[in-house]
Amino acid sequence: MNAKKRALGKGLSALLDNSGFETRPGYDGEHDMLPVGTIGNVPVDIIETNPYQPRSDFDIEALNDLAASIKKQGVIQPITLRKLEENKLQLISGERRLIAAKMAGLQDIPAYIVAAEDHALLEMAIVENIQRENLNPMEIALGYKQLIQDHKLTQEMLSERLGKSRSSIANHLRLLNLPGEVQIGLRQELISMGHAKALLAIDHVQTLLELYQDILAQELSVRKVEEIIKQIACQETSKEQTQKTRQSPRGPSAAQQTFRKELEEMLKTPVKIKNRAGGKGSIVISFESEEEYKRIAKWLKK
């Protein structure tokens, strides 16, 4: 079990031992389906898309650069495919390489072929994408969420498998709590991960969105945003304290104190006046014995 976890933490290549693979130069979809455990060239037009791919946005300029490189040097690192059934192959990892290969005009691409029933490899496909691709924070967050949900992992288990700190994983998952507008901005790199983490400290959604718009309009730095959030927190604390002060019971007024003393003199016993919020309150008359109680009650009935 421990050995498997260490392999998962190192990436897909740690799980696939190249020395054990049979290498074939080409692929004939009708007569020569590459078997599991094979490295060979596969036609790009028969490869099905990967439902586990965390990336949803691709940098066109970066893809053009990769396509230009592939035209000159070919695909250096094979993509990984899984064999679904006869003559069907599905992409596990390497979507950028596959897209760039198509842009470069390649008809086939080198690929590892792995078994469809191997769930550990499917898990590693997502891990491989998260570790190797230049994903934006939201794509990483969604990838983490998918791993946790699909494979019933805890954050601690995910931390061990990815070789990432638990705090980093937790911080990415918290991004999913941001309003959709802010998530889109982070995905489009309108704000940074630092901005997003700072905004998470704001509980009031409208305040958060207003500050987000200020970040875009004024190009505020992360430090400036953090300063603004501290100011907002201080203002909120001040408002709460003011509200508590207004609502908290006040002591007896001068008139109440005068009345209390007069009542004590008439009843010959201690009297207290207690105020509550909203103008309410109580008058407490103390007695030390049954006889004293009867005496006070008789006086009050007059």
C-alpha positions as CSV (number, residue, x, y, z in Angstrom):
1,M,0.0,0.0,0.0
2,N,2.8,2.4,0.9
3,A,4.7,1.7,-2.2
4,K,1.6,2.4,-4.3
5,K,1.1,5.8,-2.5
6,R,4.7,6.7,-3.2
7,A,4.2,5.9,-6.9
8,L,1.1,8.0,-7.1
9,G,2.9,10.9,-5.5
10,K,5.6,10.8,-8.2
11,G,3.4,11.0,-11.3
12,L,2.1,8.7,-14.0
13,S,5.6,7.8,-15.2
14,A,6.4,6.3,-11.8
15,L,3.6,3.9,-12.2
16,L,4.4,3.0,-15.8
17,D,7.7,1.3,-16.1
18,N,8.9,2.0,-19.6
19,S,11.2,-1.0,-19.6
20,G,8.3,-3.4,-19.5
21,F,6.5,-2.0,-22.5
22,E,6.5,-3.4,-26.0
23,T,7.1,-0.7,-28.6
24,R,5.4,-0.8,-32.0
25,P,5.9,1.6,-34.8
26,G,2.3,2.1,-35.9
27,Y,-1.3,1.2,-35.6
28,D,-3.9,-0.3,-37.8
29,G,-7.4,0.3,-36.4
30,E,-8.9,-2.6,-38.3
31,H,-6.3,-5.3,-37.9
32,D,-3.8,-4.3,-35.3
33,M,-5.2,-2.7,-32.1
34,L,-2.3,-1.9,-29.9
35,P,-2.6,-4.2,-26.8
36,V,-2.4,-3.0,-23.2
37,G,1.2,-2.4,-22.1
38,T,2.2,-1.0,-25.5
39,I,3.9,2.2,-26.7
40,G,3.1,3.0,-30.3
41,N,1.7,5.6,-32.7
42,V,-2.0,6.1,-32.7
43,P,-4.1,8.1,-35.3
44,V,-5.2,11.4,-33.6
45,D,-8.7,11.2,-35.1
46,I,-9.7,8.0,-33.3
47,I,-8.8,9.2,-29.8
48,E,-11.8,10.0,-27.6
49,T,-11.7,13.0,-25.2
50,N,-10.9,12.7,-21.5
51,P,-13.9,13.3,-19.1
52,Y,-11.4,13.6,-16.3
53,Q,-9.4,16.5,-17.9
54,P,-9.4,19.4,-15.4
55,R,-8.3,22.0,-17.9
56,S,-11.1,23.8,-19.6
57,D,-9.1,26.9,-20.9
58,F,-6.1,26.7,-23.2
59,D,-3.6,29.4,-23.9
60,I,-3.7,29.7,-27.7
61,E,-0.3,31.3,-27.9
62,A,1.2,28.6,-25.8
63,L,-0.5,25.9,-28.0
64,N,0.9,27.6,-31.1
65,D,4.4,27.5,-29.7
66,L,4.0,23.8,-28.8
67,A,2.6,23.0,-32.2
68,A,5.6,24.8,-33.8
69,S,8.0,22.7,-31.6
70,I,6.2,19.5,-32.5
71,K,6.5,20.3,-36.2
72,K,10.3,20.5,-35.8
73,Q,11.0,17.8,-33.1
74,G,7.8,15.7,-33.0
75,V,6.0,14.6,-29.8
76,I,8.8,13.8,-27.3
77,Q,6.7,12.6,-24.5
78,P,3.9,10.1,-25.4
79,I,0.4,10.8,-24.3
80,T,-1.5,8.2,-22.2
81,L,-4.6,6.4,-23.5
82,R,-6.8,3.7,-22.0
83,K,-8.3,0.9,-24.0
84,L,-12.1,1.0,-23.6
85,E,-13.1,-1.8,-25.9
86,E,-12.2,-3.1,-29.3
87,N,-10.9,-0.2,-31.5
88,K,-11.7,2.4,-28.9
89,L,-9.1,4.5,-27.1
90,Q,-9.7,7.3,-24.6
91,L,-7.3,10.1,-23.6
92,I,-6.1,10.0,-20.0
93,S,-3.4,12.6,-20.0
94,G,-1.6,14.8,-22.6
95,E,-4.5,16.8,-24.0
96,R,-2.3,19.9,-24.8
97,R,0.1,17.6,-26.7
98,L,-2.8,16.0,-28.6
99,I,-4.3,19.4,-29.6
100,A,-0.9,20.8,-30.6
101,A,-0.2,17.7,-32.6
102,K,-3.4,18.2,-34.5
103,M,-2.5,21.8,-35.1
104,A,0.9,20.7,-36.4
105,G,-0.8,18.5,-38.9
106,L,0.3,15.2,-37.4
107,Q,-1.8,12.2,-38.4
108,D,-0.7,10.1,-35.4
109,I,0.9,10.5,-32.0
110,P,3.0,8.3,-29.7
111,A,1.0,6.9,-26.8
112,Y,1.0,4.5,-23.8
113,I,-1.9,2.1,-23.8
114,V,-3.3,1.1,-20.4
115,A,-6.2,-1.0,-19.2
116,A,-9.6,0.5,-18.9
117,E,-10.3,-1.3,-15.6
118,D,-7.3,0.1,-13.8
119,H,-8.9,2.8,-11.6
120,A,-5.5,3.7,-10.0
121,L,-4.3,4.8,-13.5
122,L,-7.5,6.8,-14.0
123,E,-6.9,8.6,-10.7
124,M,-3.3,9.2,-11.8
125,A,-4.5,10.8,-15.0
126,I,-6.0,13.6,-13.1
127,V,-3.0,13.8,-10.8
128,E,-0.7,13.9,-13.9
129,N,-2.7,16.8,-15.4
130,I,-2.6,18.7,-12.1
131,Q,1.1,18.2,-11.6
132,R,2.4,18.7,-15.2
133,E,0.0,21.1,-17.0
134,N,0.0,24.9,-16.4
135,L,-3.5,24.9,-14.9
136,N,-5.0,28.0,-13.5
137,P,-6.1,28.0,-9.8
138,M,-9.7,27.3,-10.6
139,E,-8.9,24.3,-12.8
140,I,-6.6,22.9,-10.0
141,A,-9.4,23.4,-7.5
142,L,-11.9,21.6,-9.6
143,G,-9.3,18.8,-10.2
144,Y,-8.8,18.4,-6.5
145,K,-12.6,18.3,-5.9
146,Q,-13.0,15.7,-8.6
147,L,-10.3,13.5,-7.1
148,I,-11.8,13.8,-3.6
149,Q,-15.3,13.0,-4.8
150,D,-14.6,10.3,-7.4
151,H,-12.0,8.4,-5.3
152,K,-13.4,9.1,-1.8
153,L,-10.2,10.8,-0.7
154,T,-9.6,13.1,2.3
155,Q,-7.6,16.2,2.0
156,E,-4.8,14.5,3.9
157,M,-4.8,11.5,1.5
158,L,-4.8,13.9,-1.5
159,S,-1.9,15.8,0.1
160,E,0.2,12.6,0.3
161,R,-0.6,11.4,-3.2
162,L,0.1,14.8,-4.8
163,G,3.1,15.7,-2.7
164,K,1.3,19.0,-2.0
165,S,0.8,20.6,1.4
166,R,-2.6,20.2,2.9
167,S,-2.9,23.9,3.3
168,S,-2.3,24.4,-0.4
169,I,-5.1,21.9,-1.2
170,A,-7.4,23.5,1.3
171,N,-6.7,27.0,-0.1
172,H,-7.5,25.9,-3.6
173,L,-10.7,24.1,-2.6
174,R,-11.8,27.3,-0.7
175,L,-11.8,29.1,-4.1
176,L,-14.9,27.2,-5.0
177,N,-16.7,29.2,-2.3
178,L,-16.1,32.5,-4.2
179,P,-19.0,34.0,-6.2
180,G,-19.1,32.9,-9.8
181,E,-18.0,36.3,-11.2
182,V,-14.8,36.2,-9.1
183,Q,-14.1,32.6,-10.1
184,I,-14.3,33.6,-13.8
185,G,-12.0,36.5,-13.1
186,L,-9.5,34.1,-11.5
187,R,-9.8,31.6,-14.4
188,Q,-9.2,34.4,-16.9
189,E,-6.2,35.7,-14.9
190,L,-7.9,39.1,-14.2
191,I,-6.9,38.6,-10.6
192,S,-4.2,36.5,-8.9
193,M,-4.5,33.6,-6.4
194,G,-3.3,36.1,-3.8
195,H,-6.3,38.4,-4.6
196,A,-8.7,35.5,-4.4
197,K,-7.4,34.3,-1.0
198,A,-7.7,37.8,0.4
199,L,-11.3,38.2,-0.8
200,L,-12.3,34.9,0.9
201,A,-11.9,36.8,4.2
202,I,-15.0,38.8,3.4
203,D,-18.3,37.2,4.5
204,H,-20.7,39.7,2.9
205,V,-21.1,38.8,-0.8
206,Q,-22.0,42.3,-2.0
207,T,-19.0,43.8,-0.2
208,L,-16.8,41.1,-1.7
209,L,-18.1,41.8,-5.3
210,E,-17.6,45.6,-4.8
211,L,-14.0,45.1,-3.8
212,Y,-13.5,42.7,-6.7
213,Q,-14.7,45.4,-9.1
214,D,-12.3,47.9,-7.4
215,I,-9.4,45.5,-8.0
216,L,-10.2,45.4,-11.7
217,A,-10.9,49.1,-12.1
218,Q,-7.9,50.3,-10.0
219,E,-5.5,47.4,-10.6
220,L,-5.1,47.1,-6.8
221,S,-2.2,45.0,-5.5
222,V,-2.7,42.1,-3.2
223,R,-1.2,44.1,-0.3
224,K,-3.5,47.0,-0.9
225,V,-6.5,44.6,-1.0
226,E,-5.4,43.1,2.3
227,E,-5.2,46.6,3.8
228,I,-8.7,47.5,2.6
229,I,-10.1,44.2,4.1
230,K,-8.5,45.1,7.4
231,Q,-10.2,48.5,7.3
232,I,-13.5,46.8,6.5
233,A,-13.0,44.4,9.4
234,C,-12.3,47.3,11.8
235,Q,-15.4,49.1,10.6
236,E,-17.5,46.0,11.1
237,T,-16.1,45.5,14.6
238,S,-16.8,49.2,15.4
239,K,-20.4,48.9,14.2
240,E,-20.9,45.7,16.2
241,Q,-19.6,47.4,19.4
242,T,-21.8,50.4,18.8
243,Q,-24.8,48.2,18.3
244,K,-24.0,46.3,21.4
245,T,-23.6,49.5,23.4
246,R,-27.0,50.8,22.1
247,Q,-28.7,47.5,23.0
248,S,-26.9,46.9,26.3
249,P,-28.8,47.7,29.5
250,R,-27.9,51.1,31.0
251,G,-27.6,51.8,34.7
252,P,-30.4,53.6,36.7
253,S,-30.9,57.2,35.7
254,A,-30.7,60.0,38.3
255,A,-34.5,60.1,38.6
256,Q,-34.6,56.3,39.1
257,Q,-31.9,56.5,41.8
258,T,-33.9,59.2,43.6
259,F,-37.0,57.1,43.4
260,R,-35.1,54.0,44.6
261,K,-33.8,55.8,47.7
262,E,-37.3,57.1,48.5
263,L,-38.8,53.6,48.1
264,E,-36.1,52.1,50.4
265,E,-36.9,54.7,53.1
266,M,-40.6,54.0,52.9
267,L,-40.2,50.2,52.8
268,K,-37.2,50.0,55.2
269,T,-35.6,47.4,52.9
270,P,-33.1,47.4,50.0
271,V,-34.5,48.1,46.5
272,K,-32.8,47.7,43.1
273,I,-33.8,49.0,39.7
274,K,-32.6,47.1,36.7
275,N,-32.9,48.5,33.1
276,R,-33.1,46.3,30.0
277,A,-33.0,47.1,26.3
278,G,-36.0,48.9,24.7
279,G,-36.9,50.9,27.8
280,K,-37.9,47.8,29.8
281,G,-36.7,47.0,33.3
282,S,-37.6,45.7,36.8
283,I,-37.8,46.9,40.4
284,V,-36.5,44.4,42.9
285,I,-37.6,44.7,46.5
286,S,-35.7,42.5,49.0
287,F,-36.9,40.9,52.2
288,E,-35.1,38.8,54.8
289,S,-38.0,37.0,56.5
290,E,-41.7,36.0,56.2
291,E,-42.7,38.7,58.6
292,E,-40.8,41.3,56.6
293,Y,-42.5,40.1,53.4
294,K,-45.9,40.4,55.0
295,R,-45.1,43.9,56.2
296,I,-43.9,45.0,52.7
297,A,-46.9,43.3,51.0
298,K,-49.3,45.1,53.4
299,W,-47.7,48.4,52.7
300,L,-47.9,47.9,48.9
301,K,-51.6,47.1,49.1
302,K,-52.4,50.5,50.7
